[in-house]
């Protein structure tokens, strides 16, 4: 049961990161659409900053799971946050 909860937490963490990236592209993007804003962010080398801002939604999911005593799901969200951080570092320095 705990492994299932950790996987659910990872999925929720990754979905929250994608939603956060989409929202940050909508708020801070300069393009006409999300795709255009993504292209501009890549060209201007600010994609990693937007991904980092987007990962802030994981904080809400993490603390929600902690407050509802679902520590295994919170662990999954934390794992997803670390994965997103590693991907961001790889993108940034390549």
C-alpha positions as CSV (number, residue, x, y, z in Angstrom):
1,X,0.0,0.0,0.0
2,X,2.8,2.4,0.8
3,X,4.5,1.9,-2.6
4,X,1.2,2.7,-4.3
5,X,0.9,5.9,-2.3
6,X,4.5,6.9,-3.2
7,X,3.8,6.4,-6.9
8,X,0.6,8.4,-6.6
9,X,2.6,11.2,-4.9
10,X,5.2,11.1,-7.7
11,X,2.5,11.4,-10.4
12,X,0.8,14.2,-8.5
13,X,4.1,16.0,-8.1
14,X,4.9,15.7,-11.8
15,X,1.4,16.8,-12.8
16,X,1.7,19.8,-10.4
17,X,5.1,20.7,-12.0
18,X,3.6,20.6,-15.5
19,X,0.6,22.7,-14.4
20,X,3.0,25.2,-12.7
21,X,5.2,25.5,-15.8
22,X,2.1,26.1,-17.9
23,X,0.9,28.8,-15.5
24,X,4.3,30.4,-15.3
25,X,4.4,30.5,-19.1
26,X,0.9,32.1,-19.2
27,X,1.9,34.7,-16.6
28,X,5.5,35.5,-17.5
29,X,5.6,34.4,-21.2
30,X,5.8,37.0,-23.9
31,X,4.4,34.9,-26.8
32,X,0.9,34.7,-28.2
33,X,0.4,31.1,-27.1
34,X,1.9,28.6,-24.7
35,X,3.9,27.0,-27.4
36,X,5.2,30.3,-28.7
37,X,6.1,31.4,-25.1
38,X,7.9,28.1,-24.6
39,X,10.0,28.7,-27.8
40,X,10.8,32.2,-26.6
41,X,11.8,31.0,-23.2
42,X,14.1,28.4,-24.7
43,X,15.6,31.0,-27.0
44,X,16.2,33.5,-24.2
45,X,17.6,30.7,-21.9
46,X,14.9,31.3,-19.2
47,X,13.2,27.9,-19.4
48,X,14.9,26.6,-16.3
49,X,13.8,29.6,-14.3
50,X,10.2,29.0,-15.4
51,X,10.4,25.3,-14.5
52,X,11.7,26.3,-11.1
53,X,8.8,28.7,-10.6
54,X,6.4,26.0,-11.8
55,X,7.7,23.5,-9.3
56,X,6.4,25.8,-6.5
57,X,3.0,24.1,-6.8
58,X,4.6,21.0,-5.3
59,X,4.9,22.8,-2.0
60,X,1.1,23.0,-1.8
61,X,0.7,19.3,-2.6
62,X,3.5,18.3,-0.2
63,X,2.1,20.2,2.8
64,X,-1.5,19.1,1.9
65,X,-0.4,15.5,2.2
66,X,1.5,16.1,5.4
67,X,-1.4,17.8,7.0
68,X,-3.7,15.0,6.1
69,X,-1.3,12.4,7.5
70,X,-0.4,10.9,4.1
71,X,3.3,10.8,4.5
72,X,3.9,8.3,1.7
73,X,2.3,10.5,-0.8
74,X,4.2,13.5,0.5
75,X,7.4,11.4,0.0
76,X,6.3,10.8,-3.6
77,X,5.9,14.6,-4.2
78,X,9.3,15.2,-2.7
79,X,10.8,12.6,-5.1
80,X,9.1,14.2,-8.0
81,X,10.5,17.6,-6.9
82,X,14.0,16.2,-6.8
83,X,13.5,14.6,-10.3
84,X,12.3,18.0,-11.7
85,X,15.3,19.7,-10.0
86,X,17.8,17.3,-11.5
87,X,16.2,17.7,-15.0
88,X,16.4,21.4,-14.5
89,X,20.1,21.2,-13.6
90,X,20.8,19.0,-16.6
91,X,19.0,21.4,-19.0
92,X,20.7,24.4,-17.5
93,X,24.3,23.1,-17.8
94,X,24.1,21.4,-21.2
